[in-house]
Amino acid sequence: MPHVILPAGPADAEALAQVHVASWRETYPGLLPDSYLRRMSVPAHARRFRAALQTPGPLEATLLAADRRGIVGYAQGGPSRDRRPGEAEVMTLYVLRAAQGQGIGRELMIATARVMAAHGARSLMLSVLRDNIPARGFYERLGGLAEAPRREPGPGGVTHEVRYRWPDIAALTG
């Protein structure tokens, strides 16, 4: 099914929140506490998306993927939490399970890297749960270099995350 990748705006907040909550509930059973996943709220996430999209921070971008069904995925990028000069971070990248396997995640990742490069980023990083093996394989196929797992505070307690880096963002942007 054909899809498009485009910048998200405040009017997309509700649909982005629906994708966010649904994708977490599809992806994270057994990786995050079920009680946390059950408590996730589309209205609460929609408020957060709306606020972030109305007043984005410097160098931040949210891109969405849509097909005939509506919004089926999104990615958010911005300056690296590590504050490394010239490094950007993909903070989130989610695609609904029903839309996976169509190249949408890859296109979102590349498009986000291009936006970050246009803002001056020379390298890129992201973090993924250590035990999210499908996502780790996806980022490795895109050329991400894995670092050692580390403990991080997360939903429902401590999680173990693996950071992936692209030392040269051009590896993604072409």
C-alpha positions as CSV (number, residue, x, y, z in Angstrom):
1,M,0.0,0.0,0.0
2,P,1.6,3.4,-1.0
3,H,2.5,5.8,1.8
4,V,3.8,9.3,2.2
5,I,6.3,10.8,4.7
6,L,5.6,14.4,5.8
7,P,6.1,16.8,8.7
8,A,3.6,16.4,11.5
9,G,1.7,19.4,12.9
10,P,-0.5,20.0,15.9
11,A,-3.6,18.8,14.1
12,D,-1.9,15.3,13.9
13,A,-1.5,15.0,17.7
14,E,-4.5,12.7,18.3
15,A,-3.5,10.3,15.5
16,L,0.1,10.3,16.6
17,A,-0.9,9.4,20.1
18,Q,-3.0,6.6,18.8
19,V,-0.1,5.2,16.9
20,H,2.2,5.7,19.9
21,V,0.0,3.8,22.4
22,A,-1.0,1.1,19.9
23,S,2.6,0.4,18.9
24,W,3.8,0.3,22.5
25,R,1.1,-2.2,23.3
26,E,2.0,-4.3,20.2
27,T,5.8,-4.1,20.8
28,Y,6.5,-4.1,24.5
29,P,4.5,-6.9,26.2
30,G,7.1,-8.9,28.2
31,L,9.6,-6.0,27.8
32,L,7.8,-3.4,29.9
33,P,5.3,-4.0,32.7
34,D,1.8,-4.9,31.5
35,S,0.4,-2.5,34.1
36,Y,2.3,0.4,32.5
37,L,1.1,-0.5,29.0
38,R,-2.5,-0.8,30.2
39,R,-2.3,2.7,31.8
40,M,-1.1,4.4,28.7
41,S,-3.6,7.1,27.6
42,V,-4.2,8.4,24.1
43,P,-5.6,11.7,25.4
44,A,-2.5,12.2,27.7
45,H,-0.1,11.5,24.8
46,A,-2.2,13.7,22.4
47,R,-1.7,16.6,24.8
48,R,2.0,16.0,24.9
49,F,2.2,15.7,21.1
50,R,0.1,18.9,20.6
51,A,2.3,20.9,23.0
52,A,5.5,19.6,21.4
53,L,4.3,20.3,17.8
54,Q,3.0,23.8,18.6
55,T,6.3,24.9,20.1
56,P,9.0,22.5,18.9
57,G,12.5,23.0,20.4
58,P,15.4,24.1,18.3
59,L,16.4,21.6,15.7
60,E,13.5,19.2,16.6
61,A,11.4,17.5,13.9
62,T,8.5,15.1,13.9
63,L,7.7,13.2,10.7
64,L,4.7,11.0,10.1
65,A,4.0,8.2,7.7
66,A,0.5,7.9,6.3
67,D,-1.3,5.6,3.9
68,R,-5.0,5.2,3.0
69,R,-5.7,4.0,6.5
70,G,-4.3,7.3,8.0
71,I,-1.2,7.8,10.1
72,V,0.6,4.4,10.5
73,G,4.0,5.5,11.9
74,Y,6.1,8.4,13.0
75,A,9.6,9.5,14.0
76,Q,10.9,12.3,16.2
77,G,14.5,13.7,16.0
78,G,16.4,16.5,17.7
79,P,19.7,17.3,19.4
80,S,21.4,14.3,21.1
81,R,20.8,13.9,24.8
82,D,24.5,13.2,25.1
83,R,25.1,16.8,23.9
84,R,27.9,15.6,21.6
85,P,28.7,18.4,19.1
86,G,27.2,17.8,15.7
87,E,25.2,14.7,16.9
88,A,21.5,14.3,16.5
89,E,19.2,11.7,18.1
90,V,16.2,9.8,16.8
91,M,14.1,9.9,20.0
92,T,11.2,7.8,18.7
93,L,10.4,5.7,15.7
94,Y,7.3,3.6,15.7
95,V,5.3,1.9,13.0
96,L,2.1,0.0,13.6
97,R,2.6,-3.8,13.2
98,A,0.0,-3.9,10.3
99,A,2.2,-1.4,8.4
100,Q,5.5,-3.0,9.0
101,G,7.5,-4.8,6.3
102,Q,6.7,-2.1,3.7
103,G,9.8,0.0,4.1
104,I,8.0,2.7,6.2
105,G,10.4,2.5,9.2
106,R,13.4,2.7,6.9
107,E,12.0,5.7,5.1
108,L,11.2,7.4,8.4
109,M,14.7,6.8,9.7
110,I,16.3,8.1,6.5
111,A,14.0,11.1,6.3
112,T,14.6,12.0,9.9
113,A,18.4,11.7,9.4
114,R,18.1,14.0,6.3
115,V,16.2,16.6,8.4
116,M,18.8,16.4,11.2
117,A,21.7,16.7,8.6
118,A,20.0,19.8,7.2
119,H,20.1,21.2,10.7
120,G,23.8,20.6,10.8
121,A,24.1,17.1,12.4
122,R,27.1,15.1,11.3
123,S,26.3,12.0,13.3
124,L,23.2,10.2,14.6
125,M,22.3,8.0,17.6
126,L,19.2,6.3,19.1
127,S,18.5,4.0,22.0
128,V,16.4,0.8,21.9
129,L,15.5,-1.7,24.6
130,R,18.2,-4.4,24.8
131,D,15.6,-7.2,24.5
132,N,13.8,-5.7,21.5
133,I,15.6,-8.0,19.1
134,P,13.5,-7.2,16.0
135,A,14.2,-3.4,16.4
136,R,17.9,-4.1,17.1
137,G,18.1,-6.1,13.9
138,F,16.4,-3.3,12.0
139,Y,18.9,-0.7,13.2
140,E,21.8,-3.0,12.5
141,R,20.6,-3.6,8.9
142,L,20.6,0.2,8.6
143,G,24.3,0.3,9.6
144,G,23.9,1.3,13.2
145,L,26.8,0.4,15.5
146,A,25.7,-1.0,18.8
147,E,27.3,0.0,22.1
148,A,27.3,-2.1,25.3
149,P,23.9,-2.3,27.0
150,R,23.3,0.1,29.9
151,R,20.8,0.5,32.7
152,E,18.4,3.4,32.3
153,P,15.4,4.5,34.3
154,G,12.3,3.7,32.3
155,P,8.6,3.1,32.4
156,G,7.9,0.8,35.3
157,G,11.4,0.8,36.7
158,V,14.9,0.2,35.3
159,T,15.3,-0.9,31.7
160,H,18.4,-2.0,29.7
161,E,19.0,-0.1,26.6
162,V,21.4,-0.4,23.7
163,R,22.6,2.8,22.0
164,Y,23.1,2.7,18.2
165,R,25.3,5.2,16.5
166,W,25.9,6.3,12.9
167,P,29.3,8.2,13.3
168,D,28.7,9.6,9.8
169,I,25.1,10.6,9.2
170,A,25.7,10.3,5.4
171,A,25.6,6.6,5.9
172,L,21.8,7.1,6.2
173,T,21.2,10.2,4.1
174,G,23.0,8.9,1.0
